[in-house]
Amino acid sequence: MSRYASYVMQDDVFYATLTVKEHLMFQAELRMGKTFNAVQREARVDYVINELGLTKCRDSQIGGVQDVRGLSGGERKRLSFATEILTNPSLLFVDEPTSGLDSFMAESVILQLQKLAREGRTVVATIHQPSSELFALFDQL
């Protein structure tokens, strides 16, 4: 089923001391397993990092605990998307993608979801009280 659909939770769960690339390589190993060899998994991880605009933070620790400074809220949200699209699902469920983000980051996240949808994925999102600007970005309600 994970090849067909993925679910992005409202609250992310990451190992704070891993880098973005390490996290995605670990997830690729778990999700893609023996179906793909190491070179193919790394190529997919690199593609997803570029696709979701995580290139500049690929070697940064994720952070999120007191002693580890890490990614911004928008970068963490994009990393959540990256984790779930590793297997290239055609259906993506997203729970509260803008929760806890400022208006600029919220718009950035919705634009990223819009890009994923335009690439042929079906994106189903729940969102409470979107601004009128965000509301206008959705294709169908």
One Martini backbone bead per residue (centre of mass of N, CA, C, O) as a GRO file, in nm:
protein
  141
    1MET     BB    1   0.054   0.064  -0.017
    2SER     BB    2   0.300   0.272  -0.004
    3ARG     BB    3   0.308   0.307  -0.320
    4TYR     BB    4   0.015   0.462  -0.325
    5ALA     BB    5   0.024   0.566  -0.014
    6SER     BB    6   0.047   0.860   0.204
    7TYR     BB    7   0.123   0.999   0.541
    8VAL     BB    8   0.111   1.325   0.684
    9MET     BB    9   0.170   1.441   0.973
   10GLN     BB   10   0.142   1.700   1.181
   11ASP     BB   11   0.354   1.557   1.359
   12ASP     BB   12   0.675   1.512   1.375
   13VAL     BB   13   0.929   1.233   1.352
   14PHE     BB   14   1.261   1.270   1.467
   15TYR     BB   15   1.602   1.251   1.460
   16ALA     BB   16   1.790   1.511   1.570
   17THR     BB   17   2.098   1.402   1.482
   18LEU     BB   18   2.018   1.387   1.205
   19THR     BB   19   2.032   1.429   0.887
   20VAL     BB   20   1.859   1.464   0.612
   21LYS     BB   21   2.005   1.242   0.451
   22GLU     BB   22   2.008   1.023   0.669
   23HIS     BB   23   1.706   1.001   0.704
   24LEU     BB   24   1.635   0.928   0.405
   25MET     BB   25   1.814   0.676   0.388
   26PHE     BB   26   1.675   0.522   0.613
   27GLN     BB   27   1.390   0.528   0.486
   28ALA     BB   28   1.468   0.390   0.220
   29GLU     BB   29   1.553   0.124   0.344
   30LEU     BB   30   1.274   0.060   0.472
   31ARG     BB   31   1.078   0.117   0.212
   32MET     BB   32   1.266  -0.021  -0.035
   33GLY     BB   33   1.480  -0.211   0.016
   34LYS     BB   34   1.525  -0.477  -0.216
   35THR     BB   35   1.404  -0.334  -0.470
   36PHE     BB   36   1.656  -0.152  -0.418
   37ASN     BB   37   1.950  -0.030  -0.449
   38ALA     BB   38   2.175   0.187  -0.317
   39VAL     BB   39   2.195   0.370  -0.568
   40GLN     BB   40   1.889   0.411  -0.611
   41ARG     BB   41   1.825   0.529  -0.334
   42GLU     BB   42   2.017   0.773  -0.351
   43ALA     BB   43   1.890   0.895  -0.605
   44ARG     BB   44   1.611   0.939  -0.480
   45VAL     BB   45   1.698   1.119  -0.248
   46ASP     BB   46   1.825   1.344  -0.421
   47TYR     BB   47   1.569   1.410  -0.577
   48VAL     BB   48   1.390   1.487  -0.331
   49ILE     BB   49   1.565   1.711  -0.222
   50ASN     BB   50   1.537   1.888  -0.475
   51GLU     BB   51   1.223   1.894  -0.507
   52LEU     BB   52   1.196   2.018  -0.187
   53GLY     BB   53   1.427   2.226  -0.113
   54LEU     BB   54   1.690   2.068   0.068
   55THR     BB   55   1.987   2.129  -0.018
   56LYS     BB   56   2.098   2.340   0.204
   57CYS     BB   57   2.009   2.105   0.446
   58ARG     BB   58   2.126   1.808   0.398
   59ASP     BB   59   2.375   1.849   0.638
   60SER     BB   60   2.167   1.901   0.855
   61GLN     BB   61   2.040   1.893   1.143
   62ILE     BB   62   1.725   1.861   1.255
   63GLY     BB   63   1.641   1.864   1.542
   64GLY     BB   64   1.430   1.974   1.845
   65VAL     BB   65   1.622   1.993   2.073
   66GLN     BB   66   1.788   2.173   2.296
   67ASP     BB   67   2.098   2.099   2.180
   68VAL     BB   68   1.960   2.098   1.877
   69ARG     BB   69   2.002   2.274   1.612
   70GLY     BB   70   1.789   2.330   1.323
   71LEU     BB   71   1.525   2.330   1.155
   72SER     BB   72   1.276   2.469   1.026
   73GLY     BB   73   0.944   2.441   0.995
   74GLY     BB   74   0.941   2.420   0.682
   75GLU     BB   75   1.166   2.207   0.657
   76ARG     BB   76   1.026   1.989   0.825
   77LYS     BB   77   0.779   1.964   0.644
   78ARG     BB   78   0.937   1.887   0.386
   79LEU     BB   79   1.060   1.633   0.515
   80SER     BB   80   0.795   1.487   0.548
   81PHE     BB   81   0.733   1.474   0.248
   82ALA     BB   82   0.991   1.332   0.157
   83THR     BB   83   0.946   1.072   0.314
   84GLU     BB   84   0.664   1.002   0.161
   85ILE     BB   85   0.788   1.026  -0.155
   86LEU     BB   86   1.001   0.804  -0.200
   87THR     BB   87   0.778   0.590  -0.332
   88ASN     BB   88   0.587   0.742  -0.525
   89PRO     BB   89   0.302   0.825  -0.463
   90SER     BB   90  -0.033   0.894  -0.581
   91LEU     BB   91  -0.116   0.932  -0.268
   92LEU     BB   92  -0.165   1.220  -0.042
   93PHE     BB   93  -0.182   1.259   0.301
   94VAL     BB   94  -0.260   1.571   0.488
   95ASP     BB   95  -0.207   1.695   0.818
   96GLU     BB   96  -0.186   2.003   0.885
   97PRO     BB   97   0.054   2.168   0.711
   98THR     BB   98   0.031   2.474   0.871
   99SER     BB   99   0.089   2.405   1.149
  100GLY     BB  100   0.292   2.645   1.315
  101LEU     BB  101   0.303   2.852   1.083
  102ASP     BB  102   0.373   3.101   0.911
  103SER     BB  103   0.256   3.259   0.637
  104PHE     BB  104   0.501   3.206   0.456
  105MET     BB  105   0.538   2.900   0.517
  106ALA     BB  106   0.253   2.813   0.446
  107GLU     BB  107   0.268   2.891   0.148
  108SER     BB  108   0.513   2.716   0.078
  109VAL     BB  109   0.376   2.444   0.143
  110ILE     BB  110   0.134   2.469  -0.052
  111LEU     BB  111   0.306   2.499  -0.308
  112GLN     BB  112   0.433   2.220  -0.279
  113LEU     BB  113   0.170   2.061  -0.301
  114GLN     BB  114   0.095   2.172  -0.577
  115LYS     BB  115   0.337   2.052  -0.723
  116LEU     BB  116   0.272   1.756  -0.661
  117ALA     BB  117  -0.002   1.760  -0.807
  118ARG     BB  118   0.110   1.847  -1.094
  119GLU     BB  119   0.278   1.560  -1.105
  120GLY     BB  120   0.010   1.348  -1.041
  121ARG     BB  121  -0.087   1.380  -0.763
  122THR     BB  122  -0.288   1.309  -0.492
  123VAL     BB  123  -0.408   1.565  -0.267
  124VAL     BB  124  -0.499   1.532   0.079
  125ALA     BB  125  -0.625   1.796   0.293
  126THR     BB  126  -0.611   1.933   0.614
  127ILE     BB  127  -0.763   2.257   0.708
  128HIS     BB  128  -0.764   2.527   0.935
  129GLN     BB  129  -0.813   2.842   0.880
  130PRO     BB  130  -0.748   2.973   0.615
  131SER     BB  131  -0.640   3.190   0.432
  132SER     BB  132  -0.729   3.343   0.146
  133GLU     BB  133  -0.461   3.280   0.001
  134LEU     BB  134  -0.462   2.974   0.055
  135PHE     BB  135  -0.742   2.903  -0.051
  136ALA     BB  136  -0.670   2.986  -0.355
  137LEU     BB  137  -0.459   2.735  -0.401
  138PHE     BB  138  -0.687   2.549  -0.426
  139ASP     BB  139  -0.853   2.344  -0.652
  140GLN     BB  140  -1.020   2.153  -0.447
  141LEU     BB  141  -1.311   2.102  -0.200
   0.00000   0.00000   0.00000
